């Protein structure tokens, strides 16, 4: 098992907001107040920190309990519900995001497979999926507010043929149409592709198994506002690079059918820092950011709008705290934040909207022990 963010499961070979009368829609940025939600494994909490959208700084906020060893976090597209995977007790915790940004926990929790890692919610906010690293399957749920109901057939296996051995699903991403789902498999260095039915059921796409680098981990889909292409990026934690694919969800120069298959981007994989584990795309589809856990930095890339190829910005990296394991970009596109598991802090960055490069915003803000995941509103 290579699930890195759970402190009790480290592998030696692979070191893996609340008030403000001028609060604005999170997509606008530049004024008002936003929210940063951060999970911490040391105290099993989800904490909300207000963001000053004029400068990206964070204020002290309040927290609520989650399950044991939270590993990932997903905010519903509406911004009204928040979900957290807990690898220590194989569960998902659900929360209502109140009008002032505070969280109200739903009673109880929802069971997953063994050692859930990453989460993904479809663009319509109707289905939630969890990659279960330990049980080689994907849990699928229909979403109604904070209520999760298992989809018929869930969990869906990823270790059945063509995989004769442990797959280790970790990262998970959904394309911009909501019709296709992709999973990175740490133990056999692959990406697998699935269709999502109208009921939320998953079906493996024939031939939809693709080679990645070593121990593929974080995933994201970047949608190009110009040209309309989707590109899928996967960080390869063991080989220190990023695999890139064109998503065939529409007919294009790369794709003869809108069948969810993937086409490798020319030049892939692209070099990153040491132990790249998390990845985030800018909302405009022009930039990509990778958290390099073992070199304590963010790698910064320009995305070619026509091909999906990555090229380093100048400068190509910026320092973080110790062991950054999560990078997230605010939907307003002006700020990015990294969770530094090793130094119990969050690094804040302002984004140069002309070049895509990051600049530090003040000093890292301390958190509870072992911050593991971030969501932004």
KEVEX-926891 format. One record per residue (C-alpha): x, y, z; residue number from 1; residue in three letters. Coordinates in steps of 0.5 Angstrom, whole numbers, plus 500, padded with zeros to 3 digits. Each point is the difference from the previous one (the first is absolute). Layout:
BEGIN
+------+-------+-----+------+--------+
| east | north |  up | semi | martor |
+------+-------+-----+------+--------+
|    X |     Y |   Z |  NUM |    Ala |
...
+------+-------+-----+------+--------+
END
This chain:
BEGIN
+------+-------+-----+------+--------+
| east | north |  up | semi | martor |
+------+-------+-----+------+--------+
|  500 |   500 | 500 |    1 |    Unk |
|  503 |   507 | 498 |    2 |    Unk |
|  494 |   504 | 503 |    3 |    Unk |
|  505 |   506 | 503 |    4 |    Unk |
|  495 |   505 | 503 |    5 |    Unk |
|  498 |   495 | 506 |    6 |    Unk |
|  506 |   501 | 505 |    7 |    Unk |
|  499 |   493 | 502 |    8 |    Unk |
|  501 |   497 | 493 |    9 |    Unk |
|  507 |   503 | 498 |   10 |    Unk |
|  504 |   496 | 495 |   11 |    Unk |
|  507 |   501 | 501 |   12 |    Unk |
|  502 |   498 | 493 |   13 |    Unk |
|  495 |   506 | 498 |   14 |    Unk |
|  499 |   506 | 505 |   15 |    Unk |
|  494 |   501 | 498 |   16 |    Unk |
|  462 |   544 | 513 |   17 |    Unk |
|  495 |   503 | 503 |   18 |    Unk |
|  497 |   507 | 500 |   19 |    Unk |
|  501 |   506 | 496 |   20 |    Unk |
|  494 |   505 | 498 |   21 |    Unk |
|  503 |   500 | 493 |   22 |    Unk |
|  501 |   493 | 498 |   23 |    Unk |
|  499 |   498 | 493 |   24 |    Unk |
|  500 |   495 | 495 |   25 |    Unk |
|  506 |   496 | 500 |   26 |    Unk |
|  501 |   500 | 493 |   27 |    Unk |
|  501 |   507 | 500 |   28 |    Unk |
|  506 |   501 | 504 |   29 |    Unk |
|  504 |   506 | 502 |   30 |    Unk |
|  495 |   503 | 506 |   31 |    Unk |
|  495 |   497 | 505 |   32 |    Unk |
|  502 |   494 | 504 |   33 |    Unk |
|  501 |   493 | 498 |   34 |    Unk |
|  501 |   493 | 504 |   35 |    Unk |
|  505 |   495 | 501 |   36 |    Unk |
|  499 |   493 | 502 |   37 |    Unk |
|  505 |   496 | 503 |   38 |    Unk |
|  501 |   493 | 503 |   39 |    Unk |
|  505 |   498 | 505 |   40 |    Unk |
|  502 |   493 | 502 |   41 |    Unk |
|  503 |   502 | 506 |   42 |    Unk |
|  493 |   502 | 504 |   43 |    Unk |
|  495 |   497 | 495 |   44 |    Unk |
|  497 |   507 | 498 |   45 |    Unk |
|  498 |   504 | 494 |   46 |    Unk |
|  501 |   507 | 502 |   47 |    Unk |
|  497 |   506 | 496 |   48 |    Unk |
|  505 |   506 | 499 |   49 |    Unk |
|  497 |   507 | 497 |   50 |    Unk |
|  504 |   502 | 494 |   51 |    Unk |
|  501 |   508 | 498 |   52 |    Unk |
|  498 |   500 | 493 |   53 |    Unk |
|  504 |   507 | 499 |   54 |    Unk |
|  507 |   497 | 502 |   55 |    Unk |
|  499 |   492 | 501 |   56 |    Unk |
|  501 |   500 | 508 |   57 |    Unk |
|  497 |   495 | 504 |   58 |    Unk |
|  497 |   502 | 507 |   59 |    Unk |
|  499 |   495 | 506 |   60 |    Unk |
|  494 |   496 | 500 |   61 |    Unk |
|  496 |   495 | 503 |   62 |    Unk |
|  500 |   492 | 499 |   63 |    Unk |
|  495 |   494 | 501 |   64 |    Unk |
|  502 |   493 | 501 |   65 |    Unk |
|  501 |   495 | 494 |   66 |    Unk |
|  502 |   492 | 500 |   67 |    Unk |
|  507 |   497 | 501 |   68 |    Unk |
|  505 |   502 | 495 |   69 |    Unk |
|  497 |   505 | 495 |   70 |    Unk |
|  503 |   499 | 493 |   71 |    Unk |
|  496 |   504 | 495 |   72 |    Unk |
|  495 |   505 | 500 |   73 |    Unk |
|  494 |   502 | 495 |   74 |    Unk |
|  496 |   506 | 499 |   75 |    Unk |
|  493 |   500 | 497 |   76 |    Unk |
|  500 |   504 | 493 |   77 |    Unk |
|  494 |   504 | 504 |   78 |    Unk |
|  505 |   501 | 506 |   79 |    Unk |
|  495 |   498 | 505 |   80 |    Unk |
|  503 |   493 | 502 |   81 |    Unk |
|  506 |   498 | 501 |   82 |    Unk |
|  503 |   492 | 501 |   83 |    Unk |
|  506 |   497 | 503 |   84 |    Unk |
|  503 |   493 | 499 |   85 |    Unk |
|  503 |   497 | 506 |   86 |    Unk |
|  505 |   495 | 499 |   87 |    Unk |
|  500 |   498 | 507 |   88 |    Unk |
|  493 |   497 | 501 |   89 |    Unk |
|  498 |   499 | 493 |   90 |    Unk |
|  495 |   506 | 500 |   91 |    Unk |
|  497 |   506 | 496 |   92 |    Unk |
|  498 |   506 | 505 |   93 |    Unk |
|  495 |   505 | 497 |   94 |    Unk |
|  499 |   507 | 502 |   95 |    Unk |
|  496 |   506 | 498 |   96 |    Unk |
|  503 |   506 | 499 |   97 |    Unk |
|  496 |   506 | 503 |   98 |    Unk |
|  499 |   507 | 497 |   99 |    Unk |
|  505 |   503 | 505 |  100 |    Unk |
|  505 |   494 | 497 |  101 |    Unk |
|  500 |   496 | 507 |  102 |    Unk |
|  499 |   493 | 499 |  103 |    Unk |
|  494 |   495 | 503 |  104 |    Unk |
|  502 |   493 | 501 |  105 |    Unk |
|  495 |   495 | 497 |  106 |    Unk |
|  498 |   495 | 505 |  107 |    Unk |
|  504 |   493 | 499 |  108 |    Unk |
|  504 |   499 | 494 |  109 |    Unk |
|  500 |   495 | 494 |  110 |    Unk |
|  504 |   494 | 499 |  111 |    Unk |
|  505 |   499 | 495 |  112 |    Unk |
|  505 |   495 | 497 |  113 |    Unk |
|  507 |   499 | 504 |  114 |    Unk |
|  504 |   506 | 501 |  115 |    Unk |
|  497 |   505 | 495 |  116 |    Unk |
|  504 |   505 | 497 |  117 |    Unk |
|  498 |   505 | 495 |  118 |    Unk |
|  493 |   503 | 499 |  119 |    Unk |
|  497 |   503 | 494 |  120 |    Unk |
|  493 |   503 | 499 |  121 |    Unk |
|  497 |   500 | 493 |  122 |    Unk |
|  498 |   507 | 497 |  123 |    Unk |
|  493 |   500 | 501 |  124 |    Unk |
|  501 |   498 | 508 |  125 |    Unk |
|  496 |   494 | 499 |  126 |    Unk |
|  505 |   494 | 501 |  127 |    Unk |
|  506 |   500 | 505 |  128 |    Unk |
|  506 |   495 | 499 |  129 |    Unk |
|  505 |   497 | 504 |  130 |    Unk |
|  506 |   496 | 498 |  131 |    Unk |
|  502 |   495 | 505 |  132 |    Unk |
|  507 |   498 | 500 |  133 |    Unk |
|  500 |   494 | 505 |  134 |    Unk |
|  494 |   496 | 497 |  135 |    Unk |
|  501 |   502 | 492 |  136 |    Unk |
|  493 |   503 | 499 |  137 |    Unk |
|  497 |   506 | 499 |  138 |    Unk |
|  494 |   502 | 504 |  139 |    Unk |
|  494 |   504 | 497 |  140 |    Unk |
|  495 |   504 | 503 |  141 |    Unk |
|  494 |   504 | 498 |  142 |    Unk |
|  500 |   507 | 503 |  143 |    Unk |
|  494 |   503 | 503 |  144 |    Unk |
|  502 |   506 | 505 |  145 |    Unk |
|  505 |   497 | 505 |  146 |    Unk |
|  496 |   493 | 499 |  147 |    Unk |
|  504 |   495 | 496 |  148 |    Unk |
|  497 |   493 | 497 |  149 |    Unk |
|  504 |   495 | 497 |  150 |    Unk |
|  499 |   499 | 493 |  151 |    Unk |
|  497 |   493 | 498 |  152 |    Unk |
|  507 |   496 | 499 |  153 |    Unk |
|  504 |   504 | 504 |  154 |    Unk |
|  506 |   499 | 501 |  155 |    Unk |
|  502 |   499 | 493 |  156 |    Unk |
|  507 |   496 | 500 |  157 |    Unk |
|  506 |   502 | 497 |  158 |    Unk |
|  505 |   494 | 501 |  159 |    Unk |
|  495 |   495 | 496 |  160 |    Unk |
|  503 |   498 | 493 |  161 |    Unk |
|  504 |   503 | 497 |  162 |    Unk |
|  504 |   501 | 507 |  163 |    Unk |
|  502 |   493 | 503 |  164 |    Unk |
|  503 |   503 | 506 |  165 |    Unk |
|  499 |   506 | 505 |  166 |    Unk |
|  498 |   507 | 496 |  167 |    Unk |
|  500 |   505 | 506 |  168 |    Unk |
|  496 |   505 | 497 |  169 |    Unk |
|  501 |   507 | 503 |  170 |    Unk |
|  499 |   506 | 496 |  171 |    Unk |
|  493 |   501 | 496 |  172 |    Unk |
|  498 |   505 | 495 |  173 |    Unk |
|  493 |   502 | 496 |  174 |    Unk |
|  500 |   503 | 493 |  175 |    Unk |
|  497 |   507 | 499 |  176 |    Unk |
|  493 |   496 | 497 |  177 |    Unk |
|  499 |   496 | 506 |  178 |    Unk |
|  500 |   494 | 496 |  179 |    Unk |
|  507 |   497 | 501 |  180 |    Unk |
|  504 |   498 | 506 |  181 |    Unk |
|  508 |   498 | 501 |  182 |    Unk |
|  503 |   497 | 505 |  183 |    Unk |
|  508 |   500 | 502 |  184 |    Unk |
|  502 |   493 | 502 |  185 |    Unk |
|  507 |   501 | 504 |  186 |    Unk |
|  502 |   492 | 501 |  187 |    Unk |
|  500 |   499 | 492 |  188 |    Unk |
|  501 |   507 | 498 |  189 |    Unk |
|  494 |   500 | 495 |  190 |    Unk |
|  494 |   505 | 499 |  191 |    Unk |
|  493 |   497 | 499 |  192 |    Unk |
|  494 |   503 | 496 |  193 |    Unk |
|  493 |   499 | 502 |  194 |    Unk |
|  493 |   502 | 497 |  195 |    Unk |
|  495 |   503 | 505 |  196 |    Unk |
|  493 |   498 | 499 |  197 |    Unk |
|  494 |   505 | 501 |  198 |    Unk |
|  499 |   496 | 507 |  199 |    Unk |
|  507 |   501 | 502 |  200 |    Unk |
|  503 |   493 | 498 |  201 |    Unk |
|  507 |   499 | 498 |  202 |    Unk |
|  502 |   495 | 494 |  203 |    Unk |
|  507 |   499 | 497 |  204 |    Unk |
|  501 |   503 | 493 |  205 |    Unk |
|  503 |   494 | 496 |  206 |    Unk |
|  507 |   501 | 499 |  207 |    Unk |
|  500 |   506 | 505 |  208 |    Unk |
|  506 |   498 | 504 |  209 |    Unk |
|  506 |   505 | 499 |  210 |    Unk |
|  507 |   500 | 502 |  211 |    Unk |
|  503 |   505 | 505 |  212 |    Unk |
|  506 |   502 | 504 |  213 |    Unk |
|  502 |   496 | 506 |  214 |    Unk |
|  495 |   501 | 506 |  215 |    Unk |
|  495 |   504 | 496 |  216 |    Unk |
|  496 |   504 | 506 |  217 |    Unk |
|  497 |   507 | 499 |  218 |    Unk |
|  495 |   501 | 494 |  219 |    Unk |
|  497 |   506 | 497 |  220 |    Unk |
|  496 |   502 | 494 |  221 |    Unk |
|  501 |   507 | 496 |  222 |    Unk |
|  495 |   502 | 496 |  223 |    Unk |
|  502 |   505 | 495 |  224 |    Unk |
|  496 |   506 | 499 |  225 |    Unk |
|  502 |   501 | 493 |  226 |    Unk |
|  500 |   494 | 496 |  227 |    Unk |
|  496 |   496 | 505 |  228 |    Unk |
|  504 |   495 | 501 |  229 |    Unk |
|  501 |   496 | 506 |  230 |    Unk |
|  507 |   498 | 502 |  231 |    Unk |
|  501 |   495 | 506 |  232 |    Unk |
|  507 |   500 | 504 |  233 |    Unk |
|  502 |   495 | 505 |  234 |    Unk |
|  506 |   501 | 505 |  235 |    Unk |
|  505 |   494 | 500 |  236 |    Unk |
|  503 |   500 | 507 |  237 |    Unk |
|  505 |   495 | 499 |  238 |    Unk |
|  503 |   503 | 493 |  239 |    Unk |
|  500 |   507 | 502 |  240 |    Unk |
|  496 |   502 | 494 |  241 |    Unk |
|  493 |   501 | 497 |  242 |    Unk |
|  496 |   496 | 495 |  243 |    Unk |
|  495 |   504 | 495 |  244 |    Unk |
|  494 |   498 | 496 |  245 |    Unk |
|  495 |   502 | 495 |  246 |    Unk |
|  493 |   498 | 503 |  247 |    Unk |
|  496 |   498 | 494 |  248 |    Unk |
|  493 |   503 | 502 |  249 |    Unk |
|  499 |   503 | 493 |  250 |    Unk |
|  503 |   499 | 493 |  251 |    Unk |
|  506 |   504 | 499 |  252 |    Unk |
|  507 |   500 | 496 |  253 |    Unk |
|  502 |   495 | 506 |  254 |    Unk |
|  493 |   496 | 500 |  255 |    Unk |
|  496 |   496 | 495 |  256 |    Unk |
|  494 |   499 | 505 |  257 |    Unk |
|  498 |   503 | 507 |  258 |    Unk |
|  501 |   493 | 503 |  259 |    Unk |
|  504 |   502 | 507 |  260 |    Unk |
|  506 |   497 | 497 |  261 |    Unk |
|  507 |   504 | 501 |  262 |    Unk |
|  505 |   502 | 496 |  263 |    Unk |
|  507 |   501 | 502 |  264 |    Unk |
|  502 |   507 | 500 |  265 |    Unk |
|  507 |   501 | 495 |  266 |    Unk |
|  506 |   501 | 505 |  267 |    Unk |
|  497 |   496 | 506 |  268 |    Unk |
|  502 |   499 | 505 |  269 |    Unk |
|  502 |   507 | 503 |  270 |    Unk |
|  505 |   501 | 505 |  271 |    Unk |
|  498 |   502 | 507 |  272 |    Unk |
|  504 |   501 | 507 |  273 |    Unk |
|  501 |   494 | 505 |  274 |    Unk |
|  494 |   496 | 502 |  275 |    Unk |
|  494 |   504 | 496 |  276 |    Unk |
|  494 |   498 | 503 |  277 |    Unk |
|  494 |   505 | 499 |  278 |    Unk |
|  499 |   504 | 494 |  279 |    Unk |
|  495 |   506 | 499 |  280 |    Unk |
|  498 |   504 | 493 |  281 |    Unk |
|  498 |   507 | 500 |  282 |    Unk |
|  493 |   501 | 498 |  283 |    Unk |
|  502 |   504 | 493 |  284 |    Unk |
|  503 |   493 | 498 |  285 |    Unk |
|  507 |   504 | 499 |  286 |    Unk |
|  504 |   498 | 506 |  287 |    Unk |
|  502 |   493 | 504 |  288 |    Unk |
|  502 |   500 | 507 |  289 |    Unk |
|  504 |   494 | 503 |  290 |    Unk |
|  501 |   499 | 507 |  291 |    Unk |
|  507 |   496 | 501 |  292 |    Unk |
|  500 |   497 | 507 |  293 |    Unk |
|  507 |   498 | 500 |  294 |    Unk |
|  503 |   506 | 498 |  295 |    Unk |
|  496 |   505 | 504 |  296 |    Unk |
|  498 |   504 | 494 |  297 |    Unk |
|  494 |   502 | 494 |  298 |    Unk |
|  502 |   498 | 493 |  299 |    Unk |
|  497 |   505 | 495 |  300 |    Unk |
|  498 |   499 | 493 |  301 |    Unk |
|  497 |   503 | 494 |  302 |    Unk |
|  494 |   496 | 497 |  303 |    Unk |
|  501 |   500 | 492 |  304 |    Unk |
|  492 |   501 | 498 |  305 |    Unk |
|  501 |   496 | 494 |  306 |    Unk |
|  504 |   494 | 502 |  307 |    Unk |
|  499 |   500 | 508 |  308 |    Unk |
|  508 |   500 | 500 |  309 |    Unk |
|  503 |   503 | 506 |  310 |    Unk |
|  506 |   505 | 500 |  311 |    Unk |
|  503 |   503 | 506 |  312 |    Unk |
|  499 |   507 | 502 |  313 |    Unk |
|  505 |   504 | 502 |  314 |    Unk |
|  502 |   500 | 506 |  315 |    Unk |
|  498 |   492 | 499 |  316 |    Unk |
|  499 |   499 | 508 |  317 |    Unk |
|  498 |   503 | 507 |  318 |    Unk |
|  502 |   498 | 507 |  319 |    Unk |
|  494 |   497 | 504 |  320 |    Unk |
|  501 |   498 | 508 |  321 |    Unk |
|  502 |   493 | 501 |  322 |    Unk |
|  497 |   494 | 496 |  323 |    Unk |
|  494 |   503 | 496 |  324 |    Unk |
|  495 |   495 | 499 |  325 |    Unk |
|  494 |   504 | 497 |  326 |    Unk |
|  500 |   506 | 495 |  327 |    Unk |
|  493 |   504 | 498 |  328 |    Unk |
|  499 |   506 | 496 |  329 |    Unk |
|  494 |   505 | 502 |  330 |    Unk |
|  494 |   500 | 495 |  331 |    Unk |
|  501 |   507 | 499 |  332 |    Unk |
|  507 |   499 | 497 |  333 |    Unk |
|  504 |   505 | 505 |  334 |    Unk |
|  503 |   495 | 505 |  335 |    Unk |
|  503 |   493 | 502 |  336 |    Unk |
|  501 |   497 | 506 |  337 |    Unk |
|  504 |   494 | 502 |  338 |    Unk |
|  499 |   495 | 506 |  339 |    Unk |
|  507 |   498 | 503 |  340 |    Unk |
|  499 |   494 | 504 |  341 |    Unk |
|  507 |   500 | 503 |  342 |    Unk |
|  500 |   507 | 503 |  343 |    Unk |
|  493 |   500 | 502 |  344 |    Unk |
|  498 |   507 | 495 |  345 |    Unk |
|  497 |   503 | 494 |  346 |    Unk |
|  504 |   504 | 495 |  347 |    Unk |
|  496 |   505 | 497 |  348 |    Unk |
|  502 |   502 | 493 |  349 |    Unk |
|  498 |   506 | 495 |  350 |    Unk |
|  499 |   498 | 493 |  351 |    Unk |
|  503 |   505 | 494 |  352 |    Unk |
|  494 |   499 | 495 |  353 |    Unk |
|  505 |   502 | 495 |  354 |    Unk |
|  505 |   495 | 501 |  355 |    Unk |
|  497 |   495 | 504 |  356 |    Unk |
|  506 |   500 | 505 |  357 |    Unk |
|  499 |   500 | 508 |  358 |    Unk |
|  502 |   505 | 505 |  359 |    Unk |
|  500 |   499 | 507 |  360 |    Unk |
|  494 |   503 | 505 |  361 |    Unk |
|  504 |   502 | 506 |  362 |    Unk |
|  502 |   494 | 505 |  363 |    Unk |
|  497 |   493 | 500 |  364 |    Unk |
|  494 |   500 | 505 |  365 |    Unk |
|  500 |   494 | 505 |  366 |    Unk |
|  495 |   495 | 500 |  367 |    Unk |
|  499 |   494 | 505 |  368 |    Unk |
|  504 |   494 | 499 |  369 |    Unk |
|  501 |   497 | 493 |  370 |    Unk |
|  496 |   504 | 495 |  371 |    Unk |
|  498 |   495 | 495 |  372 |    Unk |
|  495 |   504 | 495 |  373 |    Unk |
|  497 |   506 | 498 |  374 |    Unk |
|  493 |   503 | 497 |  375 |    Unk |
|  499 |   507 | 498 |  376 |    Unk |
|  494 |   504 | 499 |  377 |    Unk |
+------+-------+-----+------+--------+
END
